[in-house]
Amino acid sequence: MRKPTQRVTQVLAAMAMAGFAHYSLAADPIKIALAGPVTGPVAQYGDMQAMGANMAIEQINQAGGVNGSQLQAVVYDDACDPKQAVAVANKIVNDGVKFVVGHLCSGSTQPASDIYDEEGILMITAASTIPELTERGHSMIFRTIGLDNMQGPTAGKYIVEQVKPQRVAVLHDKQQYGEGIATAVKHALDEAKIPVALFEGVTAGDKDFSALIAKMKKENVDFVYFGSYHPEMGMLLRQSAENNFNAKFMGPEGVGNSDITAIAGKASEGMLVTLPKAFDQDPKNADLVAAFKAKKQDPSGAFVFPAYSAVQVMADAMKSSKSDDPETVAEAIRQGRFDTPTGTLEFTEKGDLKDFNFVVYEWHADGSKTAKTE
């Protein structure tokens, strides 16, 4: 009887160890990469993304986590640079992280997303708006923000119906995001037969716009749309005021940052900008806003709430599918409806939101803004 008893004991021990191993595996944290600009000229947008995502991770963990596991953020800095974004994406692959919130700048997101889709990593961007991102048949790429072909017409409609300019300059920073949104706006103006006197690109990082301003004055431009980020827009606003060029200015969500006032000062007063709805003003988000403010954080940034929703969508899809396999979770996202601080979200097969509204705001020199549309 010794040997059978010993055999049973060994089997039971093995089963116990297997059970322990399974428990340990389930208890391992689910890592989520937060990929975006930690450094560089648009690091403020990376701060917004990190703020929203980290709050979601903290609150989900406090509520018990996901399928017995806690979520864990791992930060990666792409500095909004496409080459660095590719390096970051490869590092995320090598680190074995299977979920990504990011990237942020469209020019960085697109090359990184190619790597994620090929490697079976699920990515949700809360900020990249270029339509091309989801036009390539990828199955692992999603976003919790609208597209330039939604934002451009919103801006164009407002310009045509409310501003009614005589001669327009449409400018961009020669980058994928900036040129894409500027082209969408120009298309809306062309359809309305509003004269576009200039359609030109400037180099990202430029600090002297005097020649361009002189050219716009010569062309009698009374309205400027600039597809870019806040550092260039801020300098353009300030130098336009200094050179007595008094056209009305407008830009996409990339210029809607409080730092634009630090650059442009009083010249930022009256700038128009398209942004996601002010989710921090929604009464249903009062408790979440209070949680941000308790940490002395500003929840009004354009990408804070979409980043929170990106994490929540991932977590809810993991729960509904009872899995942390990225492909299984991706399919659950496509099939699901998710109640988030940015609304009830549903996704197309391509990974885009079925519904998203951009709002036109008027910017004020104190950093506040007033909604001009709903």
MONOR-V917339 format. One line per field, one symbol per residue. ss: DSSP state (@ for helix, = for strand, . for the rest). psi: psi as a letter, one per 40 degrees, with the letter a starting at -180 (. if undefined). burial: + if it has 16 or more other ideal C-beta (glycine too) atoms within 10 Angstrom, else -. A space follows every 10 residues. Layout:
# MONOR-V917339
ss: ???
psi: ???
burial: ???
This chain:
# MONOR-V917339
ss: .@@@@@@@@@ @@@@@@@@@@ @@@@@@@..= ======.... ..@@@@@@@@ @@@@@@@@@@ @@...=..=. =======... .@@@@@@@@@ @@@@@...== ==...@@@@@ @@@@@@@@@. .====..... @@@@...... ===....@@@ @@@@@@@@@@ @@@....=== ==...@@@@@ @@@@@@@@@@ @....===== =........@ @@@@@@@@.. ..=====..@ @@@@@@@@@@ @@.....=== =.@@@...@@ @@@@@@@@.. .=====..@@ @.@@@@@@@@ @@@@...... ...@@@@@@@ @@@@@@@@@@ @....@@@@@ @@@@@..=== ..===.=... ..=....=== ===.....== =...
psi: eddddddddd dddddddddd ddddddeiih hhhhhahdii efdddddddd dddddddddd ddeeahfeii ihhhhhheff hddddddddd ddddeehehh haachddddd ddddddddef hhhhhedheh dddeeeeiee hiifiaided dddddddddd dddfidhihh iieeiddddd dddddddddd defhhhdhgi iihheiehed ddddddddef hehhhhhaid dddddddddd ddefhfiiii iaeeeghded ddddbdeehe iihhiiigde ehdeeddddd ddddefihee ideddddddd dddddddddd efifhddddd ddddeihhhi eeahhiiide eiidhhhihh ihiieeeiih hei.
burial: ---------- ---------- ---------+ ++++++++-+ ++++++++++ +++++++-++ +---++--+- +-++-+++++ ++-+++-++- -++---++++ ++++++++++ -++-+++--- ++++++++++ +-++---+++ ++++++++-+ ++++++-+++ ----+-++++ +++-++++++ ++++++-++- ---+-++++- -+-+----+- -++--+---- ++++++++++ ++++++++++ +---+-++++ ++++++++++ +-++--++-- ++++++++++ ----+--++- -+----++++ ++++++++++ ++++++++-- +--+-+--++ -++--+-+-+ +++-+-+--+ +++--+-+++ +-+-----+- ----
